[in-house]
Amino acid sequence: MQNTTTPDPADRIGSGDIARTLLWTVVVAGALTNMAVSFGGAATWVHLVCGAVTVLCAGALAVRNLRGRR
């Protein structure tokens, strides 16, 4: 008979952790992409899309942080 242990619920990765990690990844990727297209001389709409995605994800991170303090 095998001795099985169940993981501690505090050690599990929650959906909030995954969402926060994905949002941070998109923020960094958006900022780096915006910088790269800036050096590449891309069209204005590319800068606007990258900036909008970065700002929306950063705003979502801020809202999640403020809601978590309550």
Buried (B, 14 or more C-beta within 10 A) or exposed (E): EEEEEEEEEEEEEEEEEEEBEEBEEBBEBBBEBBEEBEEEEBEEEBBEBBBEBBEBBBEBBEEEEEEEEE
